[in-house]
Amino acid sequence: MFTYRFPSAHTKRLEFMDYLAVKECTDNCFLPQRFAELSNGEIEARIAALGGL
């Protein structure tokens, strides 16, 4: 059976919310590896880049 999935129209907004949650996380051990490896500066830069949504 073939299932078609529509891409989310809100992918950038969801990414923005992910980065805000990462910023507020109290311990990197709770984060997925792709976020745990980011520096605070990288997180802030991505939030700033996505913030103009």
N, C-alpha and C positions, 0 to 999 in steps of 0.2 A: 504494500500500500504506500502511495506517495503522499507525503505531508509537506505542504508549502508553508514556510514561515515568513511572515512579513518582517522586514527590518524595523526596529523601533524608530519612531520619529523623534525620540527624545534621547538618543545615545549620548550627545554632548552634555545634556543636563544630568543624566545618570552618572557620567564620568565625573562631573563637577561634584556631585553629592558624594561619590566614592572618595575623592580626594579630601573633601571636608571631613569625612569620617576618619580617614587616615590621620589627618592633622590632629584630631581630637583623641586619638587612641593613646592610652596611657603606657602601653608596653608593646614593643615590636613583635613579641612572641605571639600576639593575637592576630597579626596581619599575614595575609598571603605573601609569599616570598617576593613577588613582583613589587609590592609596596614596601615591604620591610627593608629592602635594599636601597631605597631612595633616601637621599639626604633631606633635611628640613628645607634647604634652599630649593631643591628640585620640586618638592611638594608645593611650596609657596609659589614658585614660578608657574607651575601647571594650574594652580587655582587662579592665579592672576590672568593667565591666558584664557581660561574658560569662563572667567567671571563676567565677561561682557555679554553673556547670553541674554 
